[in-house]
Every structure is written in C-alpha cells, then in structure tokens.
Amino acid sequence: MCMWCTHSIRYGFHCIPQGEGRNNVFSAIVTHWPKAPRVVVYDFACALGPYCPTREPDYFADTLFVVDSFHSKGHTKCAPAAFLSTYANVDPQLAQINSSAAKCGNSSLKQIKKSVSYMSQDRAIIYTKVFLLIGNCLKILKFAGLDR
C-alpha cells in the first residue's frame, strides 16, 4: 500500500501480507507521519474514519477522513458525511484536492508488478523502495522545471 500526497509524490509504502484492512492503513499513517495528516482520502474512509480516532484519539483529533469522488459512487449505504464532495462544497481548499492522485500513482506500480512477484519479500521491498524514490526524484525535478 502506498501513501501519496495530492501532487502524486509518494510519502512511503507499507507492506501488507494479506488482505488490506483498517489496521493496515492505520499503521501506515501512524508510522509515516509524526503528526496526523489534516485530510485522509481513502477508498474506505467511511470505515477508517471511526477506527483511527478510536485507536489514537489525540493523534487523529484534527483529521478528516473522506472517500474520494471516484469511489463515493459505490458507497450507496454511506452517509454524505463520508464523502470529499460534501466538504468540498463548503471548504474551497478541499475542492482543490486531487482525490485521484493515489489512483494515478498506483497505476505506475504496474511497471514493477511482474518483477516483484518473482522476488523474495526482502528484495521486493528494496526494489519497490528504489522504484518509488526514483519516481519521486523525477516528479520533483518536473515540478522544479529541471526535467528537460
């Protein structure tokens, strides 16, 4: 599981040995940020939102958990309070969030999927880390206009 900012810069990744669950996402956030992010956009933020503050109420006291626009269409049983679009209607800063940054960023991982599948876990983690670091360097050079 990768964590992305809205500019598609990878903050890090978290290895999940089996199916992704709330605790995996919780652990990834807590281990990568000394202070909780102000906004967490996640496919299942409707379940993650109540879970995280229950586990670490002080750490997540000021964090908003929202489902991105793409995935909110499939959350027919969730309240509008779980959706980014609900908050974006009131807060113009939230309307500027690129909620599909992770979706775009995760698509780049397809480039290494096959190679990683043939590696031991230790080598796959190192390979993935290097791939993500190089991707970040290229993205930062592009933002700085030095990618020519």
KOLKE-991567 format. One record per residue (C-alpha): residue number from 1; chain; residue in one letter; x, y negated, z. Coordinates in nm, 2 decimals, m for minus. Example, Ala and Ser with C-alpha at 12.3 -4.5 7.8 and 13.67 -1.06 7.14 Angstrom:
2
PT  i  ch  aa  east  north  up
PT  1  A  A  1.23  0.45  0.78
PT  2  A  S  1.37  0.11  0.71
// end
This chain:
148
PT  i  ch  aa  east  north  up
PT  1  A  M  0.00  0.00  0.00
PT  2  A  C  0.14  m0.34  m0.10
PT  3  A  M  0.07  m0.67  0.06
PT  4  A  W  0.05  m0.97  m0.18
PT  5  A  C  0.02  m1.34  m0.15
PT  6  A  T  m0.22  m1.53  m0.38
PT  7  A  H  0.08  m1.61  m0.61
PT  8  A  S  0.14  m1.23  m0.66
PT  9  A  I  0.46  m1.24  m0.45
PT  10  A  R  0.49  m0.91  m0.27
PT  11  A  Y  0.53  m0.95  0.11
PT  12  A  G  0.60  m0.59  0.16
PT  13  A  F  0.47  m0.24  0.14
PT  14  A  H  0.35  0.02  0.38
PT  15  A  C  0.38  0.39  0.32
PT  16  A  I  0.05  0.58  0.37
PT  17  A  P  0.10  0.96  0.40
PT  18  A  Q  m0.27  1.04  0.34
PT  19  A  G  m0.59  0.85  0.25
PT  20  A  E  m0.59  0.48  0.33
PT  21  A  G  m0.78  0.38  0.64
PT  22  A  R  m0.83  0.08  0.86
PT  23  A  N  m0.54  0.17  1.09
PT  24  A  N  m0.30  0.18  0.79
PT  25  A  V  m0.40  m0.17  0.68
PT  26  A  F  m0.39  m0.30  1.04
PT  27  A  S  m0.04  m0.15  1.09
PT  28  A  A  0.08  m0.31  0.77
PT  29  A  I  m0.04  m0.65  0.87
PT  30  A  V  0.10  m0.63  1.22
PT  31  A  T  0.44  m0.50  1.11
PT  32  A  H  0.49  m0.76  0.83
PT  33  A  W  0.36  m1.08  0.98
PT  34  A  P  0.48  m1.22  1.32
PT  35  A  K  0.16  m1.44  1.32
PT  36  A  A  m0.15  m1.30  1.15
PT  37  A  P  m0.25  m1.45  0.81
PT  38  A  R  m0.52  m1.71  0.81
PT  39  A  V  m0.72  m1.51  0.55
PT  40  A  V  m0.70  m1.14  0.46
PT  41  A  V  m0.86  m1.05  0.13
PT  42  A  Y  m0.91  m0.67  0.11
PT  43  A  D  m1.14  m0.43  m0.07
PT  44  A  F  m1.30  m0.31  0.26
PT  45  A  A  m1.26  m0.62  0.47
PT  46  A  C  m1.62  m0.56  0.59
PT  47  A  A  m1.48  m0.27  0.80
PT  48  A  L  m1.13  m0.41  0.86
PT  49  A  G  m1.27  m0.74  1.00
PT  50  A  P  m1.43  m0.60  1.31
PT  51  A  Y  m1.15  m0.34  1.36
PT  52  A  C  m0.84  m0.56  1.37
PT  53  A  P  m0.96  m0.81  1.63
PT  54  A  T  m1.08  m0.52  1.85
PT  55  A  R  m0.73  m0.38  1.85
PT  56  A  E  m0.54  m0.71  1.88
PT  57  A  P  m0.78  m0.99  1.97
PT  58  A  D  m0.51  m1.26  2.03
PT  59  A  Y  m0.32  m1.18  1.72
PT  60  A  F  m0.62  m1.19  1.49
PT  61  A  A  m0.81  m1.47  1.67
PT  62  A  D  m0.79  m1.71  1.38
PT  63  A  T  m0.80  m1.46  1.09
PT  64  A  L  m1.08  m1.45  0.83
PT  65  A  F  m1.14  m1.11  0.67
PT  66  A  V  m1.32  m1.12  0.33
PT  67  A  V  m1.40  m0.89  0.04
PT  68  A  D  m1.27  m1.02  m0.29
PT  69  A  S  m1.51  m1.12  m0.56
PT  70  A  F  m1.45  m0.82  m0.78
PT  71  A  H  m1.52  m0.56  m0.50
PT  72  A  S  m1.81  m0.75  m0.34
PT  73  A  K  m2.04  m0.65  m0.62
PT  74  A  G  m2.02  m0.29  m0.50
PT  75  A  H  m2.09  m0.38  m0.14
PT  76  A  T  m2.46  m0.39  m0.16
PT  77  A  K  m2.52  m0.30  0.21
PT  78  A  C  m2.28  m0.56  0.34
PT  79  A  A  m2.38  m0.90  0.47
PT  80  A  P  m2.28  m1.21  0.27
PT  81  A  A  m2.06  m1.30  0.56
PT  82  A  A  m1.81  m1.03  0.44
PT  83  A  F  m1.76  m1.20  0.10
PT  84  A  L  m1.50  m1.45  0.00
PT  85  A  S  m1.75  m1.62  m0.23
PT  86  A  T  m1.97  m1.71  0.07
PT  87  A  Y  m1.69  m1.90  0.24
PT  88  A  A  m1.56  m2.05  m0.09
PT  89  A  N  m1.89  m2.23  m0.13
PT  90  A  V  m1.82  m2.42  0.19
PT  91  A  D  m1.44  m2.45  0.20
PT  92  A  P  m1.28  m2.57  m0.12
PT  93  A  Q  m0.94  m2.43  m0.01
PT  94  A  L  m1.08  m2.08  m0.01
PT  95  A  A  m1.22  m2.13  m0.36
PT  96  A  Q  m0.86  m2.18  m0.48
PT  97  A  I  m0.76  m1.83  m0.36
PT  98  A  N  m0.66  m1.59  m0.64
PT  99  A  S  m0.85  m1.29  m0.50
PT  100  A  S  m0.74  m1.07  m0.78
PT  101  A  A  m0.36  m1.12  m0.71
PT  102  A  A  m0.33  m0.78  m0.55
PT  103  A  K  m0.52  m0.61  m0.83
PT  104  A  C  m0.28  m0.76  m1.08
PT  105  A  G  0.02  m0.69  m0.87
PT  106  A  N  m0.08  m0.33  m0.81
PT  107  A  S  m0.11  m0.27  m1.18
PT  108  A  S  0.27  m0.34  m1.21
PT  109  A  L  0.33  m0.04  m0.98
PT  110  A  K  0.21  0.19  m1.26
PT  111  A  Q  0.55  0.13  m1.42
PT  112  A  I  0.72  0.34  m1.14
PT  113  A  K  0.44  0.58  m1.05
PT  114  A  K  0.57  0.88  m1.25
PT  115  A  S  0.93  0.83  m1.15
PT  116  A  V  0.84  0.80  m0.78
PT  117  A  S  0.63  1.12  m0.80
PT  118  A  Y  0.94  1.33  m0.87
PT  119  A  M  1.14  1.18  m0.58
PT  120  A  S  1.18  1.27  m0.21
PT  121  A  Q  1.00  1.03  0.02
PT  122  A  D  1.32  0.86  0.13
PT  123  A  R  1.43  0.79  m0.23
PT  124  A  A  1.08  0.69  m0.33
PT  125  A  I  1.07  0.43  m0.06
PT  126  A  I  1.41  0.29  m0.16
PT  127  A  Y  1.32  0.29  m0.53
PT  128  A  T  0.99  0.11  m0.46
PT  129  A  K  1.16  m0.15  m0.23
PT  130  A  V  1.41  m0.23  m0.50
PT  131  A  F  1.14  m0.25  m0.77
PT  132  A  L  0.94  m0.49  m0.56
PT  133  A  L  1.24  m0.70  m0.47
PT  134  A  I  1.34  m0.74  m0.84
PT  135  A  G  0.97  m0.82  m0.92
PT  136  A  N  0.97  m1.09  m0.65
PT  137  A  C  1.30  m1.24  m0.78
PT  138  A  L  1.16  m1.26  m1.13
PT  139  A  K  0.84  m1.41  m1.01
PT  140  A  I  1.03  m1.68  m0.81
PT  141  A  L  1.26  m1.76  m1.10
PT  142  A  K  0.95  m1.81  m1.31
PT  143  A  F  0.79  m2.04  m1.06
PT  144  A  A  1.12  m2.24  m1.04
PT  145  A  G  1.13  m2.26  m1.42
PT  146  A  L  1.46  m2.06  m1.43
PT  147  A  D  1.33  m1.76  m1.63
PT  148  A  R  1.44  m1.88  m1.97
// end
